[in-house]
Amino acid sequence: MIMGQTTGAFREGNSMDKRPFILAAIMLAMFMGAIEGTIVSTAMPAIVSELGGFSRYSWVFSGYLLMNAVTVLIYGKLSDLFGRKPILTIGIIIFLIGSLLCGFAGSMEELIIYRFIQGLGAGAIAPVATTIIGDIYEKHERGRVQGYLSSVWGISAVLGPAVGGILVESLTWRLIFWINIPLGILSMVGIWIFLKEHIEKKKQDIDYPGAVLLTLAVSSVMLILVEGGVHLPWASSQIIGLAAISVIALTLFVRQEQKTSEPMMPFEIWQEKSILLANIVSLATGVMIIGLSSFLPTFVQGVMERSPTVAGFTLTAMSIGWPIASTIAGHLLIKIGFKATSILGGISLIAGSLVLAFMPPDAGPLFAAAGSFLVGIGMGLTSTSFIVMIQDTVSWERRGIATASNMFMRNLGNTVGAALLGGVMNSRLADYLAENNDSGKQLTIDSANQLLNSEERAALPAKAVEVLQSGLSHSLQAVYVIILLFAAISFLLLLLLPKKEKQQS
């Protein structure tokens, strides 16, 4: 196998004194991908205020996350076959092209298309970067170093809302995409200078049919979740047709993976109970994290009437909790084991979700920040535990695809969550406005655009503002209740984890 040969290459070619530089370059790439989530969430109210199309709000996230979710397995497998360095570089370049185009978007439709391109490149960053760390560090070091890597998501998100808020209020939202370009270039330079690998060149069997079928299945499900009950009736022929396509594509995908020599998704790694449970929990937490990062700024700005900067700092609270917990997790894994560490994370996820689910409209941003912080603690403890456990359980030959599989499940959770929760928000808001609009003014889902801009909100009649804010609060409350449900499911699954992970042979 290729990985059996690349292991020696990694250990021999990357000396101890070069590892900190490799880690720095990897962390910079992760920082670039991570900051994109929070900085775009913070800027979205300003973007929809200028470009319009509030009903397509969730597609800005769904398009990006769909491509990310689908390609993560492809990149993970390709990195096993052709090496980490070239695959990670290709991903960064595609991501930067998408970032450049997003900054030039003149309509919501253009922005969504360019976000697809961004997501196509972003699929390589997290799984390949995380696998490189597993390659160049010994087992006893991985908990600590993966904690550093996980903390990048928190650190970048601390800066993301702040930078996003400043750019939106002082300059233009377009710069939130363009700041990725220097970061990506610096990361590629560091990776090519310091990371050494020697891959034996031979003909590889790439599972193209599996990639196509997976894309078709996930895309169909997302379309159902986004459009069902909003623009398309649930019993419509379009929804039924998409459901049929998703079922057929998924069935064919499973058959394809069982018969191909190099499957995109090797199902044997899922036979390990700990990996199976960790991946299912990652799916659930993916739904939670996208729900929080996508819709909390909208609640703080539209309902609480706070500025984009204040809205951004409510997400910063999550980002403070995440790196703290990730660092602590590295020590807890050694002292109490991965199951106990994961359960502590699950408790924190439930606590944070409870705060958000019962958050009244007049609670203020500190209340929102408290729930955000607790969710961040839970994410830091669980995500670090899962990656270290998975990389300790599988052999070298499966490390790249096993790591990518866990990333895929979280990304799939992000994709399904953005679509599901966006659909719930749109559906609940439309129903509320249809039943409770006594303002004397025609109000639609897109009328919520005006709540997100202080000048446009001031121009609305007081009664219209009251109806829109009540509707937005009502719809987002339903979103947070669903997040709480996923937190409870995650905790129950964590209780089923074995006390000790199976060590690789």
C-alpha positions in Angstrom: 0.0 0.0 0.0 1.1 3.6 -0.6 0.7 4.6 3.0 3.0 1.9 4.2 5.7 3.5 2.0 4.9 7.1 2.8 5.1 6.5 6.5 8.9 6.1 6.4 9.2 9.0 4.1 7.4 11.3 6.5 9.4 10.2 9.5 12.8 10.4 7.8 12.2 13.4 5.6 10.7 15.7 8.2 13.2 16.2 11.0 12.2 17.2 14.5 13.4 20.8 14.0 11.1 21.2 10.9 8.0 20.0 12.5 7.1 23.3 14.2 7.3 25.1 10.8 5.1 22.4 9.2 2.6 22.8 12.0 2.6 26.6 11.6 1.9 26.2 7.8 -0.9 23.7 8.5 -2.4 25.9 11.2 -2.4 28.8 8.8 -4.3 26.8 6.2 -6.8 25.7 8.8 -7.1 29.3 10.0 -8.0 30.4 6.5 -10.7 27.8 6.2 -12.0 28.2 9.7 -12.3 32.0 9.7 -14.4 31.8 6.5 -17.3 30.4 8.5 -17.6 33.0 11.2 -16.6 36.0 9.2 -19.3 35.2 6.5 -21.9 34.6 9.2 -21.2 38.0 10.7 -21.3 39.8 7.3 -24.4 38.0 5.9 -26.9 40.5 7.2 -25.0 43.3 5.4 -24.7 41.1 2.3 -28.4 40.3 2.0 -29.2 44.0 2.8 -27.2 45.0 -0.4 -27.8 42.0 -2.6 -31.3 41.1 -1.4 -32.7 37.5 -1.5 -33.2 36.8 2.2 -35.1 33.6 1.2 -31.8 32.3 -0.3 -29.9 33.1 2.9 -29.2 29.5 3.7 -27.9 28.7 0.2 -24.9 30.9 0.8 -23.9 28.3 3.5 -25.5 25.2 1.9 -23.7 25.6 -1.4 -20.3 26.0 0.3 -20.9 23.1 2.7 -22.3 20.8 0.1 -19.1 20.9 -1.9 -17.1 20.6 1.2 -19.0 17.6 2.5 -18.9 15.8 -0.9 -15.2 16.4 -1.7 -13.7 15.7 1.7 -13.7 12.0 1.2 -12.3 12.4 -2.3 -9.4 14.5 -1.1 -8.8 12.2 1.8 -8.5 9.2 -0.5 -6.4 11.1 -3.1 -4.0 12.1 -0.3 -3.4 8.5 0.5 -2.7 7.8 -3.2 -0.7 10.8 -4.3 0.6 12.4 -1.1 -0.6 15.1 1.2 1.3 18.1 -0.2 0.0 18.2 -3.8 -3.6 17.5 -2.8 -3.6 20.1 0.0 -2.1 22.6 -2.4 -4.7 22.0 -5.1 -7.4 22.5 -2.5 -6.0 25.8 -1.3 -5.7 27.1 -4.9 -9.3 26.3 -5.7 -10.4 27.9 -2.5 -8.6 31.1 -3.2 -10.1 31.3 -6.7 -13.5 31.0 -5.2 -12.7 33.7 -2.6 -11.6 36.1 -5.2 -14.8 35.6 -7.2 -17.0 35.9 -4.1 -15.7 39.4 -3.6 -16.9 40.5 -7.0 -20.4 39.0 -6.7 -23.1 41.4 -7.9 -26.1 39.3 -6.9 -27.1 36.6 -4.5 -27.1 34.1 -7.3 -23.5 34.9 -8.3 -22.4 34.7 -4.6 -23.9 31.2 -4.2 -22.2 30.0 -7.4 -18.8 31.3 -6.2 -19.4 29.8 -2.8 -19.7 26.4 -4.5 -16.2 26.9 -5.9 -14.9 27.9 -2.5 -16.4 24.8 -1.0 -14.8 22.6 -3.7 -11.4 23.7 -2.5 -12.2 23.8 1.2 -12.9 20.1 1.2 -9.1 19.4 1.1 -8.0 21.7 3.9 -9.2 20.1 7.2 -8.9 16.4 6.5 -5.5 16.5 4.7 -4.1 19.0 7.3 -5.3 16.9 10.2 -3.8 13.7 8.6 -0.4 15.4 8.2 -0.3 16.0 11.9 -1.1 12.3 12.5 1.7 11.4 10.1 4.5 13.4 11.6 3.8 13.2 15.3 4.0 10.1 17.6 0.9 8.7 19.3 1.7 10.2 22.7 2.1 13.7 21.1 -1.1 13.6 19.0 -3.5 14.6 21.8 -1.6 17.8 22.5 -0.9 18.7 18.9 -4.5 18.0 17.7 -5.6 20.2 20.5 -3.5 23.0 19.0 -5.0 22.3 15.6 -8.6 22.2 16.9 -7.9 25.5 18.7 -7.3 27.2 15.4 -11.0 27.0 14.7 -11.6 28.8 17.9 -8.9 31.4 17.6 -9.8 32.2 14.0 -13.4 32.5 15.0 -12.4 35.0 17.7 -10.9 37.2 15.1 -13.6 36.4 12.4 -16.5 38.1 14.0 -14.4 41.1 15.1 -12.8 41.5 11.6 -16.0 40.8 9.8 -17.9 43.4 11.9 -15.2 46.1 11.4 -15.0 45.5 7.6 -18.8 45.6 7.2 -19.2 48.7 9.2 -16.1 50.6 8.1 -15.3 49.4 4.6 -17.1 46.7 2.5 -18.2 43.2 3.0 -16.3 42.1 -0.1 -13.0 42.3 1.8 -14.1 39.4 4.0 -13.4 37.1 1.1 -10.3 38.8 -0.2 -8.3 38.5 3.0 -8.0 34.8 2.4 -5.6 35.3 -0.5 -2.4 36.3 1.4 -3.2 33.7 4.1 -3.4 30.9 1.5 -0.3 32.0 -0.3 1.8 32.0 2.9 0.5 28.6 3.9 1.4 27.0 0.5 4.9 28.5 0.7 5.5 27.0 4.1 4.1 23.6 3.1 6.3 23.3 0.0 9.4 24.5 1.8 9.2 22.4 5.0 7.0 19.3 4.3 9.0 16.5 2.7 7.4 13.3 1.3 8.4 10.7 -1.3 5.5 8.9 -3.0 6.1 5.8 -5.2 4.5 6.6 -8.6 2.2 3.9 -9.8 -1.2 3.7 -11.5 -4.0 4.4 -9.1 -7.6 3.2 -9.1 -9.8 6.3 -8.3 -13.5 5.7 -7.5 -15.1 8.2 -9.8 -18.5 6.5 -9.9 -18.6 6.6 -6.1 -17.8 10.3 -6.0 -20.6 11.1 -8.6 -23.2 8.9 -6.8 -22.3 10.5 -3.4 -22.6 14.0 -4.8 -26.0 13.1 -6.4 -27.4 11.6 -3.2 -26.3 14.4 -0.8 -27.4 17.2 -3.3 -30.9 15.7 -3.7 -31.4 15.5 0.1 -30.2 19.1 0.5 -32.6 20.4 -2.1 -35.5 18.6 -0.4 -34.5 20.2 3.0 -34.0 23.7 1.6 -37.0 24.0 -0.7 -39.5 21.6 0.9 -42.4 23.5 2.5 -41.1 26.8 1.3 -41.0 27.0 -2.5 -42.1 23.5 -3.1 -44.9 21.6 -1.3 -43.8 18.5 0.5 -46.1 16.3 -1.6 -45.1 17.9 -4.9 -43.7 15.8 -7.8 -40.4 17.7 -7.5 -39.8 16.7 -3.9 -40.9 13.1 -4.5 -38.6 12.9 -7.5 -35.7 14.2 -5.5 -36.4 11.7 -2.7 -36.4 8.9 -5.3 -33.1 10.1 -6.8 -31.4 10.3 -3.4 -32.5 6.8 -2.4 -31.4 5.3 -5.7 -28.1 7.1 -5.7 -27.4 6.1 -2.1 -28.2 2.5 -2.9 -25.9 2.4 -5.9 -23.2 4.2 -3.9 -23.2 1.5 -1.3 -23.0 -1.2 -4.0 -20.2 0.6 -5.7 -18.2 0.9 -2.5 -18.6 -2.8 -1.8 -17.2 -3.9 -5.2 -14.5 -1.4 -6.0 -10.8 -2.0 -5.0 -10.2 1.5 -3.7 -13.6 2.7 -2.3 -14.2 6.4 -1.5 -15.8 5.1 1.8 -14.3 1.8 3.0 -17.1 0.5 5.2 -14.8 -1.8 7.2 -13.6 1.1 9.3 -17.2 1.7 10.4 -17.2 -1.8 11.9 -15.2 -0.4 14.9 -17.9 0.7 17.4 -15.9 3.7 18.6 -15.4 5.0 15.1 -19.1 4.4 14.2 -20.4 6.3 17.2 -17.8 9.1 16.9 -18.9 9.7 13.3 -22.6 9.7 14.1 -22.0 12.2 16.9 -19.9 14.3 14.5 -22.9 14.4 12.2 -25.1 15.7 15.0 -22.7 18.2 16.2 -22.2 19.4 12.7 -25.9 20.3 12.6 -25.6 22.1 15.9 -22.5 24.2 15.0 -23.9 25.4 11.7 -27.2 26.3 13.3 -25.4 28.4 15.9 -22.9 30.1 13.6 -25.5 30.8 10.8 -28.4 32.1 12.8 -27.2 33.6 16.1 -26.0 36.8 14.4 -29.4 37.1 12.7 -31.2 36.9 16.1 -28.9 39.4 17.8 -29.1 41.9 14.9 -32.7 41.5 13.8 -34.5 40.8 17.1 -32.1 42.4 19.7 -31.3 45.3 17.3 -27.6 45.1 18.0 -24.7 46.0 15.6 -22.9 43.5 13.4 -19.9 43.7 15.7 -21.9 42.9 18.8 -23.6 40.0 17.0 -20.2 38.8 15.9 -18.9 38.7 19.5 -21.7 36.4 20.6 -20.0 33.9 18.3 -16.6 34.8 19.7 -17.7 33.4 23.0 -18.0 30.0 21.4 -14.6 30.5 19.9 -13.1 31.2 23.3 -14.5 28.1 24.7 -13.4 25.9 21.8 -9.6 26.4 22.0 -9.7 26.3 25.8 -11.5 22.9 25.8 -9.3 21.6 23.0 -6.2 22.3 24.9 -7.6 20.7 28.1 -8.8 17.7 26.1 -5.2 16.8 25.2 -4.5 16.4 29.0 -7.8 14.8 29.9 -7.3 12.1 27.2 -4.2 10.8 29.0 -5.7 11.1 32.5 -9.4 9.9 32.2 -9.6 8.5 28.6 -11.5 9.5 25.5 -14.9 8.3 26.7 -15.0 10.4 29.8 -13.6 13.4 28.0 -16.3 13.0 25.3 -19.1 12.7 27.8 -18.0 15.9 29.5 -18.2 17.6 26.1 -21.7 16.1 25.6 -22.9 17.6 28.9 -21.6 21.0 27.8 -23.3 20.8 24.5 -26.7 20.2 26.2 -26.1 23.0 28.7 -25.4 25.5 25.9 -28.3 24.4 23.8 -30.7 24.8 26.7 -29.6 28.4 27.2 -30.2 29.2 23.5 -33.5 27.3 23.3 -35.0 29.3 26.3 -33.4 32.6 25.3 -36.1 35.4 25.4 -35.9 38.2 22.8 -35.0 40.8 25.4 -32.3 38.7 27.1 -29.4 40.7 25.6 -26.2 39.6 23.9 -24.5 38.3 27.1 -27.2 35.7 27.5 -26.6 34.6 23.9 -22.8 34.6 24.4 -23.2 32.3 27.5 -25.0 29.6 25.4 -22.4 30.1 22.6 -19.5 29.6 25.1 -20.9 26.3 26.5 -21.4 24.9 23.0 -17.8 25.8 22.2 -16.6 23.9 25.3 -18.5 20.9 24.2 -17.2 21.0 20.6 -13.6 21.4 21.8 -13.8 18.3 24.1 -15.6 16.1 21.6 -13.8 16.9 18.4 -10.3 16.5 19.8 -11.2 13.2 21.5 -12.6 11.8 18.2 -9.7 12.7 16.0 -7.1 11.3 18.4 -9.1 8.2 19.0 -9.7 7.5 15.3 -6.0 8.0 14.4 -4.9 5.7 17.2 -7.4 3.0 16.2 -6.7 2.6 12.5 -3.5 1.5 10.7 -1.3 3.8 8.6 -3.0 2.4 5.4 -6.4 3.8 6.5 -5.4 7.0 8.4 -6.1 9.4 5.6 -9.5 8.1 4.7 -10.5 7.4 8.3 -9.8 11.0 9.3 -11.6 12.2 6.2 -14.6 10.0 7.0 -15.0 11.8 10.4 -14.6 15.2 8.7 -17.2 14.1 6.1 -19.7 13.3 8.7 -19.3 16.6 10.4 -19.4 18.4 7.1 -22.5 16.4 6.1 -24.0 17.6 9.4 -23.2 21.1 8.5 -24.7 20.7 5.0 -27.9 19.0 6.3 -28.1 21.4 9.2 -27.8 24.6 7.0 -30.5 23.2 4.7 -32.8 21.8 7.5 -32.6 24.7 9.8 -32.8 27.3 7.0 -35.9 25.5 5.8 -37.4 25.5 9.3 -36.7 29.2 9.7 -38.2 30.2 6.3 -41.2 28.0 6.8 -42.0 29.1 10.4 -41.5 32.8 9.4 -43.7 32.5 6.4 -46.5 30.8 8.5 -46.2 33.4 11.2 -46.4 36.4 8.8 -49.4 34.8 7.1 -51.3 34.3 10.4 -50.2 37.4 12.5 -49.6 40.3 10.1 -51.9 43.0 11.4 -49.5 45.8 10.5 -51.4 47.0 7.4 -48.3 46.4 5.3 -47.6 43.4 3.1 -44.8 41.4 4.7 -42.9 38.4 3.2 -39.9 36.4 4.2 -37.7 38.8 2.3 -39.1 41.7 4.4 -36.8 40.4 7.1 -34.0 41.9 5.1 -35.0 45.3 6.5 -34.6 44.2 10.1 -30.9 43.6 9.5 -30.2 47.2 8.4 -30.7 49.9 11.1 -31.6 52.6 8.6 -34.2 50.4 6.7 -35.6 49.2 10.0 -36.1 52.8 11.2 -38.0 53.6 8.0 -40.5 50.8 8.7 -43.8 51.4 10.6 -43.4 50.5 14.2 -46.1 47.8 13.9 -44.4 46.2 10.9 -41.1 46.1 12.9 -42.9 44.4 15.8 -44.5 41.8 13.6 -41.3 41.0 11.8 -39.2 40.8 15.0 -41.8 38.5 16.6 -41.9 36.3 13.5 -38.1 36.1 13.4 -37.9 35.4 17.1 -40.6 32.7 16.7 -38.8 31.0 13.8 -35.3 31.1 15.3 -36.6 29.7 18.6 -37.7 26.6 16.6 -34.2 26.4 15.2 -32.7 26.3 18.7 -35.1 23.7 19.9 -33.9 21.4 17.1 -30.3 22.2 18.1 -31.1 21.0 21.6 -32.6 17.8 20.3 -29.4 17.0 18.4 -27.4 17.8 21.6 -29.4 15.3 23.5 -29.0 12.6 20.8 -25.2 13.2 20.8 -25.0 12.7 24.6 -26.9 9.4 24.5 -24.6 8.1 21.8 -21.5 9.2 23.8 -22.7 7.0 26.7 -22.4 4.0 24.4 -18.7 4.5 23.6 -16.4 1.7 24.8 -14.1 2.7 27.7 -11.0 2.1 25.7 -10.4 2.4 22.0 -9.1 -0.6 20.1 -5.4 -0.1 19.3 -4.2 -0.6 15.7 -2.2 -3.8 15.1 
